[in-house]
Amino acid sequence: MRKALSSAHEGIKEGKSLYHSLEALSFLPSIMLKMIKIGEISGTLTVITGRLATLFEQQLKETTDKLGQLIEPLVIVFLGTLVGGLVLSMYLPIFSLMSVVG
């Protein structure tokens, strides 16, 4: 990734447009490249990049929220199993002692 960004940086230094420099990077979403191209043509690249930042920020928040919703039940099951194991390890000796005495 670092090499790809470095080559894009070199392309910009050589006078290529931002769109043409980033076009070869396979990890960038096509919507991002299209919006950058439109921003360069219309002269509103700063506005477009601000909108892109907002868009990707929202996507990141949604993804982390979904991940949290998936992990939460797993943590509850793990903690329940842990607490249940502790309770059993404490009470099983007491029950076995009572069966010997009683």
Sine and cosine of phi, psi and omega as CSV:
sin_phi,cos_phi,sin_psi,cos_psi,sin_omega,cos_omega
0.00,0.00,-0.64,0.77,-0.01,-1.00
-0.89,0.45,-0.65,0.76,0.02,-1.00
-0.90,0.43,-0.65,0.76,-0.01,-1.00
-0.90,0.44,-0.70,0.71,0.02,-1.00
-0.92,0.39,-0.57,0.82,0.04,-1.00
-0.91,0.42,-0.65,0.76,0.03,-1.00
-0.93,0.38,-0.58,0.82,0.07,-1.00
-0.91,0.42,-0.64,0.77,0.04,-1.00
-0.88,0.47,-0.67,0.74,0.04,-1.00
-0.89,0.45,-0.64,0.77,0.03,-1.00
-0.88,0.48,-0.64,0.77,0.03,-1.00
-0.92,0.39,-0.64,0.76,0.04,-1.00
-0.87,0.49,-0.57,0.82,-0.02,-1.00
-0.97,0.23,-0.12,0.99,0.06,-1.00
0.97,-0.26,0.06,1.00,0.06,-1.00
-0.95,0.32,0.39,-0.92,0.05,-1.00
-0.96,0.30,0.32,-0.95,0.01,-1.00
-0.87,0.50,-0.68,0.74,0.00,-1.00
-0.86,0.51,-0.76,0.65,-0.04,-1.00
-0.92,0.38,-0.50,0.87,0.03,-1.00
-0.96,0.29,-0.59,0.81,-0.03,-1.00
-1.00,0.02,-0.22,0.98,-0.09,-1.00
-0.85,0.53,-0.56,0.83,-0.05,-1.00
-0.98,0.21,-0.21,0.98,-0.03,-1.00
-0.98,0.19,0.91,-0.41,-0.10,-0.99
-0.97,0.24,-0.33,0.94,-0.07,-1.00
-1.00,0.09,-0.10,1.00,0.03,-1.00
-1.00,0.06,0.69,-0.72,0.03,-1.00
-0.90,0.44,0.57,-0.82,-0.04,-1.00
-0.90,0.43,-0.54,0.84,0.02,-1.00
-0.88,0.47,-0.58,0.81,0.01,-1.00
-0.91,0.41,-0.72,0.70,0.00,-1.00
-0.90,0.44,-0.66,0.75,0.01,-1.00
-0.89,0.45,-0.67,0.74,0.00,-1.00
-0.92,0.39,-0.60,0.80,0.05,-1.00
-0.90,0.43,-0.67,0.74,0.02,-1.00
-0.88,0.47,-0.70,0.71,0.02,-1.00
-0.89,0.46,-0.66,0.75,0.02,-1.00
-0.89,0.45,-0.63,0.78,0.03,-1.00
-0.93,0.38,-0.67,0.74,-0.02,-1.00
-0.92,0.40,-0.68,0.73,-0.08,-1.00
-1.00,0.07,-0.19,0.98,0.00,-1.00
0.99,0.14,0.30,0.95,-0.02,-1.00
-0.88,-0.47,0.65,0.76,-0.07,-1.00
-0.88,0.47,-0.61,0.79,-0.01,-1.00
-0.91,0.41,-0.64,0.77,0.03,-1.00
-0.91,0.40,-0.69,0.72,-0.03,-1.00
-0.90,0.44,-0.70,0.71,0.00,-1.00
-0.92,0.40,-0.54,0.84,0.10,-0.99
-0.90,0.44,-0.67,0.74,0.03,-1.00
-0.92,0.39,-0.63,0.77,0.05,-1.00
-0.88,0.47,-0.67,0.74,0.02,-1.00
-0.88,0.48,-0.69,0.73,0.03,-1.00
-0.90,0.44,-0.68,0.73,0.00,-1.00
-0.88,0.48,-0.75,0.66,-0.03,-1.00
-0.94,0.33,-0.49,0.87,0.08,-1.00
-0.91,0.42,-0.67,0.74,0.05,-1.00
-0.90,0.44,-0.67,0.74,0.02,-1.00
-0.90,0.44,-0.64,0.77,0.03,-1.00
-0.90,0.43,-0.67,0.74,0.02,-1.00
-0.89,0.45,-0.69,0.73,0.02,-1.00
-0.89,0.46,-0.66,0.76,0.00,-1.00
-0.91,0.41,-0.69,0.72,0.01,-1.00
-0.93,0.37,-0.56,0.83,0.07,-1.00
-0.90,0.44,-0.69,0.72,0.02,-1.00
-0.90,0.44,-0.65,0.76,0.02,-1.00
-0.89,0.45,-0.65,0.76,0.05,-1.00
-0.89,0.46,-0.63,0.78,0.03,-1.00
-0.92,0.39,-0.51,0.86,0.03,-1.00
-0.98,0.21,-0.61,0.80,-0.07,-1.00
-0.98,0.22,-0.54,0.84,-0.07,-1.00
-0.81,0.58,-0.77,0.64,0.02,-1.00
-0.89,0.45,-0.56,0.83,0.02,-1.00
-0.91,0.41,-0.64,0.77,0.03,-1.00
-0.91,0.40,-0.66,0.75,0.01,-1.00
-0.89,0.45,-0.70,0.71,0.02,-1.00
-0.89,0.45,-0.68,0.74,0.01,-1.00
-0.88,0.47,-0.74,0.67,0.00,-1.00
-0.91,0.41,-0.62,0.79,0.05,-1.00
-0.89,0.46,-0.67,0.74,0.04,-1.00
-0.90,0.43,-0.66,0.75,0.01,-1.00
-0.90,0.44,-0.74,0.67,0.01,-1.00
-0.91,0.42,-0.68,0.74,0.03,-1.00
-0.87,0.49,-0.66,0.75,0.04,-1.00
-0.90,0.44,-0.65,0.76,0.03,-1.00
-0.91,0.42,-0.68,0.73,0.01,-1.00
-0.89,0.45,-0.71,0.70,0.02,-1.00
-0.88,0.47,-0.67,0.74,-0.01,-1.00
-0.92,0.40,-0.43,0.90,0.04,-1.00
-0.99,0.11,-0.64,0.77,-0.13,-0.99
-1.00,-0.02,-0.41,0.91,0.01,-1.00
-0.87,0.48,-0.69,0.72,0.07,-1.00
-0.88,0.47,-0.59,0.81,0.01,-1.00
-0.91,0.41,-0.70,0.72,0.00,-1.00
-0.91,0.41,-0.64,0.77,0.01,-1.00
-0.93,0.37,-0.57,0.82,0.06,-1.00
-0.92,0.40,-0.64,0.77,0.01,-1.00
-0.92,0.39,-0.57,0.82,0.01,-1.00
-0.94,0.33,-0.50,0.86,0.05,-1.00
-0.96,0.28,-0.68,0.73,-0.03,-1.00
-0.96,0.29,-0.69,0.72,-0.14,-0.99
-1.00,0.00,0.00,0.00,0.00,0.00
